[in-house]
Amino acid sequence: MKFTPLSIKGAFLIEIQEIKDERGSFARQFCKKEFAACGLDFDIKQCNISRNYKAGVLRGMHYQHEPYSETKIVSCPQGAFFDVLVDLRKDSETYLKWLGVELSAQNNKALYIPKNCAHGFQTLQDNTVVYYQIDGYYMPDYAGGIRWDDPKIGIEWKRYSNIINDRDKNYPLI
């Protein structure tokens, strides 16, 4: 695996290295030793799958409040999506900054999202699957969100025809 630091402190793009032969390919998506070598202490507590039937589905921007904030590794086993995080750490030099990366079944990349960042995505293809590895447990009473279209943040989404649920549409502005 190759770890590339991104513009938001603590966020990394992970390039998964495939070994290919005539049968197909094999790749390691997670290795505690390789993460530790990059200074990342990640202990998986749960894994989640989001199946999205149409291109243009937008989910987010979600996070969990302290003391249950989560670190996530997000990847794409099928389809493609634009993955976005927003830094919500008030003491961070990148507070309220966002970054987005395209993750797809073809590009073999994953996004490492540090604690106290909001996360969301927009599907770019029909039948896209989003796979999450998370270092904490979902605590509904600590779940939060910010608006996907908050002008103070200014996320530049890839599509305009969004399919979004009422909860995500109605999160508060910063």
C-alpha positions in Angstrom: 0.0 0.0 0.0 1.1 3.5 -0.7 0.0 6.3 1.7 -0.1 9.9 0.4 -0.9 12.7 2.9 -3.6 15.0 1.7 -4.3 18.7 2.3 -6.3 18.1 5.5 -4.0 17.0 8.3 -4.4 13.3 9.1 -6.2 12.4 5.9 -4.5 10.0 3.5 -5.1 8.6 0.1 -4.3 4.9 0.1 -3.3 3.3 -3.2 -3.8 -0.4 -3.0 -1.1 -2.3 -4.8 -2.5 -5.2 -6.9 -0.6 -8.4 -7.8 -1.8 -9.6 -11.1 -1.4 -12.8 -13.1 -3.5 -14.8 -15.6 -6.0 -15.7 -12.9 -6.8 -12.1 -11.9 -5.4 -10.1 -9.1 -4.9 -10.0 -5.3 -4.5 -6.9 -3.1 -4.2 -6.2 0.6 -6.5 -3.4 1.7 -5.6 -3.3 5.3 -2.5 -4.2 7.3 -2.1 -2.9 10.8 1.7 -3.0 10.5 1.7 -0.9 7.3 -0.7 1.6 8.9 1.5 1.8 12.0 4.6 2.5 9.9 2.8 5.6 8.7 1.9 6.6 12.2 -1.7 5.5 11.9 -3.2 3.6 14.8 -6.3 2.1 13.4 -8.3 -0.7 15.1 -11.3 -1.8 13.1 -14.5 -2.1 15.2 -17.1 -2.3 12.4 -17.5 -2.5 8.6 -20.4 -1.1 6.7 -21.7 -1.3 3.2 -23.7 1.3 1.4 -25.4 0.2 -1.9 -26.6 3.0 -4.1 -28.8 2.2 -7.1 -28.4 5.4 -9.1 -25.7 7.8 -10.1 -26.2 11.1 -8.3 -27.0 9.7 -4.9 -25.6 12.1 -2.3 -25.2 11.0 1.3 -23.7 13.3 3.9 -22.2 15.2 5.5 -22.1 12.9 8.6 -20.0 12.6 11.7 -20.2 11.5 15.4 -19.7 13.9 18.3 -17.0 13.3 20.9 -16.4 11.1 22.7 -17.5 8.8 19.9 -15.9 10.4 16.9 -14.7 8.0 14.3 -11.8 7.4 12.0 -12.8 5.7 8.7 -11.3 4.0 5.7 -13.6 4.3 2.7 -13.2 2.4 -0.5 -15.2 1.4 -3.6 -15.6 -2.3 -4.5 -18.1 -1.5 -7.3 -18.9 1.5 -9.4 -17.5 5.0 -8.6 -18.1 7.9 -6.3 -16.8 11.3 -5.3 -15.8 11.0 -1.6 -15.6 14.2 0.5 -14.5 15.1 4.0 -14.7 18.4 5.9 -12.4 19.2 8.8 -14.5 20.1 11.8 -11.6 20.3 14.3 -11.7 23.9 15.5 -8.0 23.9 16.5 -7.0 22.7 13.0 -5.3 25.0 10.4 -7.7 23.4 7.9 -10.9 24.0 9.9 -14.0 24.0 7.6 -11.8 23.1 4.6 -12.9 20.2 2.4 -11.3 17.8 0.0 -12.7 15.3 -2.4 -11.3 12.3 -4.2 -12.8 10.0 -6.8 -12.8 6.4 -5.6 -13.7 3.6 -8.0 -13.5 -0.2 -8.4 -10.9 0.5 -11.2 -8.6 2.9 -9.4 -7.9 0.8 -6.3 -7.8 3.8 -3.9 -9.2 4.3 -0.5 -9.6 7.4 1.7 -8.4 7.5 5.3 -10.6 10.0 7.2 -9.4 11.2 10.6 -11.6 11.8 13.7 -13.7 14.9 13.8 -14.2 15.2 10.1 -17.6 15.1 8.4 -17.9 12.6 5.6 -20.2 12.3 2.6 -20.2 11.1 -1.0 -21.9 11.4 -4.3 -22.2 8.4 -6.7 -20.9 8.8 -10.2 -22.3 5.5 -11.6 -25.4 3.4 -11.1 -25.0 0.4 -8.7 -22.1 1.9 -6.7 -21.1 0.2 -3.5 -19.3 2.1 -0.7 -17.3 0.1 1.9 -16.4 1.6 5.3 -14.0 0.3 7.9 -14.5 2.2 11.1 -12.6 2.4 14.4 -15.6 3.0 16.6 -19.2 1.9 17.1 -22.2 3.8 15.8 -23.8 5.7 18.6 -27.1 7.2 17.3 -27.4 9.7 20.2 -24.0 11.2 19.1 -24.6 11.3 15.3 -24.5 14.7 13.6 -24.3 16.3 10.3 -23.8 19.5 8.3 -25.4 20.6 5.1 -23.9 19.1 1.9 -24.4 22.5 0.2 -23.3 24.9 3.0 -22.0 28.0 1.2 -19.4 28.6 4.0 -17.8 25.3 3.0 -18.4 25.4 -0.7 -18.0 21.8 -1.7 -17.8 21.4 -5.5 -19.8 18.3 -6.1 -19.4 16.5 -9.5 -23.1 16.3 -10.5 -26.2 18.5 -10.2 -29.0 15.9 -10.2 -28.7 14.8 -6.6 -30.8 12.1 -5.0 -30.7 13.0 -1.3 -32.9 12.1 1.7 -34.7 14.7 3.9 -32.4 14.3 6.8 -29.3 15.1 4.8 -31.1 18.0 3.0 -32.1 19.5 6.3 -28.9 19.4 8.4 -28.0 22.8 9.7 -25.6 25.2 8.1 -22.3 26.0 9.8 
